[in-house]
């Protein structure tokens, strides 16, 4: 076991020293908004009664990787499988780069491989939550339209 700050954990993921799943990567990117535990506690206390949203990521399979679509993303289905029982995986013949260049409303995690993740969010977070910082573990640049 080793204690790491969120930015340190992301750097360790980038260097392939550790691995954590995409939802945890998303949360580490969100925690990067806070410079101290005290700042996080103050934020959490201030927004505690605002509400929560139920999410179920929807997987979009592309020839060169996957995209986990989250609520608010323009490709997120209107009627997602909230229980996970259907195990629906959407697919496309388009490459991730093309999907990113064509898109405009993002709330997604791009997954090229287990240590190559990126978070893209340009929607307003609900219930006074804070969006994750958009951090990439690769060298791609899809930010031209963000």
C-alpha positions as CSV (number, residue, x, y, z in Angstrom):
1,X,0.0,0.0,0.0
2,X,1.2,3.5,-0.7
3,X,-0.5,6.8,-0.2
4,X,-0.7,9.1,-3.2
5,X,-2.4,12.3,-3.9
6,X,-4.8,12.2,-6.8
7,X,-2.3,13.9,-9.2
8,X,0.4,11.4,-8.1
9,X,-1.9,8.4,-8.6
10,X,-2.7,9.6,-12.1
11,X,1.0,10.0,-12.8
12,X,1.6,6.5,-11.5
13,X,-1.2,5.2,-13.8
14,X,0.4,7.0,-16.8
15,X,3.8,5.4,-16.0
16,X,2.1,2.0,-15.6
17,X,3.2,1.6,-12.0
18,X,-0.4,1.0,-10.9
19,X,-3.8,0.5,-12.5
20,X,-7.3,1.5,-11.5
21,X,-10.6,1.2,-13.5
22,X,-12.1,4.0,-15.5
23,X,-14.7,5.1,-12.8
24,X,-11.8,5.6,-10.3
25,X,-9.8,7.5,-12.9
26,X,-12.8,9.8,-13.4
27,X,-13.0,10.4,-9.6
28,X,-9.3,11.0,-9.3
29,X,-9.6,13.6,-12.0
30,X,-12.5,15.2,-10.1
31,X,-10.4,15.1,-6.8
32,X,-7.6,17.0,-8.7
33,X,-9.8,20.1,-8.3
34,X,-9.0,20.3,-4.7
35,X,-5.5,21.2,-3.3
36,X,-6.2,19.8,0.2
37,X,-8.4,17.5,2.2
38,X,-9.8,20.5,4.0
39,X,-10.9,22.1,0.7
40,X,-12.6,18.9,-0.3
41,X,-14.4,18.6,3.0
42,X,-15.6,22.2,2.7
43,X,-16.9,21.6,-0.8
44,X,-18.6,18.3,0.3
45,X,-20.3,19.9,3.2
46,X,-21.5,22.9,1.1
47,X,-23.1,20.7,-1.5
48,X,-24.2,17.7,0.6
49,X,-27.9,18.4,0.5
50,X,-28.1,19.3,-3.2
51,X,-28.9,15.8,-4.5
52,X,-27.4,13.0,-6.4
53,X,-27.8,11.5,-9.8
54,X,-27.8,7.8,-10.8
55,X,-25.4,7.0,-13.5
56,X,-24.8,3.9,-15.6
57,X,-22.0,4.3,-18.1
58,X,-22.7,3.0,-21.6
59,X,-19.9,1.4,-23.5
60,X,-19.3,2.4,-27.1
61,X,-16.9,0.0,-28.9
62,X,-14.7,1.5,-31.6
63,X,-12.0,-0.2,-33.8
64,X,-9.3,1.4,-31.8
65,X,-10.7,1.4,-28.2
66,X,-13.8,2.1,-26.2
67,X,-15.6,5.2,-24.9
68,X,-17.6,5.1,-21.7
69,X,-20.5,7.4,-22.3
70,X,-22.0,9.2,-19.3
71,X,-25.2,11.2,-18.8
72,X,-25.3,14.4,-20.8
73,X,-22.9,13.2,-23.5
74,X,-24.5,13.6,-27.0
75,X,-24.0,9.9,-27.7
76,X,-25.6,8.7,-24.4
77,X,-28.8,6.8,-25.1
78,X,-32.1,8.2,-24.0
79,X,-33.0,4.9,-22.3
80,X,-29.9,3.4,-20.7
81,X,-29.7,0.1,-19.0
82,X,-29.6,1.2,-15.3
83,X,-29.5,-2.3,-14.0
84,X,-26.7,-3.6,-16.1
85,X,-28.7,-6.8,-16.8
86,X,-28.9,-6.2,-20.6
87,X,-25.1,-5.7,-20.9
88,X,-25.6,-3.5,-23.9
89,X,-22.5,-2.4,-25.7
90,X,-22.9,0.0,-28.6
91,X,-20.5,-0.2,-31.5
92,X,-19.3,1.9,-34.3
93,X,-16.9,1.6,-37.3
94,X,-15.6,5.1,-36.6
95,X,-12.2,5.6,-34.9
96,X,-12.2,7.4,-31.6
97,X,-10.3,10.4,-33.1
98,X,-13.2,10.8,-35.6
99,X,-15.9,10.6,-33.0
100,X,-14.1,13.2,-30.9
101,X,-13.6,15.6,-33.8
102,X,-17.3,15.2,-34.9
103,X,-18.7,15.6,-31.4
104,X,-19.4,18.7,-29.4
105,X,-21.1,17.7,-26.1
106,X,-18.8,15.5,-24.1
107,X,-19.2,13.6,-20.9
108,X,-17.0,10.5,-21.5
109,X,-14.0,8.5,-20.7
110,X,-11.9,7.4,-23.7
111,X,-10.2,4.1,-23.2
112,X,-7.4,3.1,-25.7
113,X,-6.0,0.4,-23.3
114,X,-5.8,-0.2,-19.6
115,X,-3.2,2.5,-19.0
116,X,-4.4,4.9,-21.7
117,X,-7.4,6.8,-20.5
118,X,-8.7,10.3,-21.0
119,X,-11.7,12.2,-19.5
120,X,-13.5,14.7,-21.6
121,X,-16.3,16.8,-20.0
122,X,-17.8,20.1,-21.3
123,X,-21.3,19.8,-19.7
124,X,-22.4,21.5,-16.6
125,X,-22.4,19.2,-13.6
126,X,-25.7,18.7,-11.9
127,X,-26.5,19.3,-8.2
128,X,-23.5,21.6,-7.8
129,X,-21.1,18.8,-8.3
130,X,-17.7,19.7,-9.8
131,X,-16.6,18.3,-13.1
132,X,-13.3,16.3,-13.3
133,X,-10.3,18.0,-14.7
134,X,-9.8,16.8,-18.3
135,X,-6.7,14.7,-17.9
136,X,-5.3,12.3,-20.6
137,X,-2.9,9.5,-20.1
138,X,-1.9,9.6,-23.7
139,X,-0.6,12.2,-26.3
140,X,-3.8,12.6,-28.3
141,X,-5.3,16.0,-28.7
142,X,-9.1,16.1,-29.1
143,X,-9.4,19.5,-27.3
144,X,-9.7,21.7,-30.4
145,X,-13.5,21.7,-30.2
146,X,-13.9,21.8,-26.4
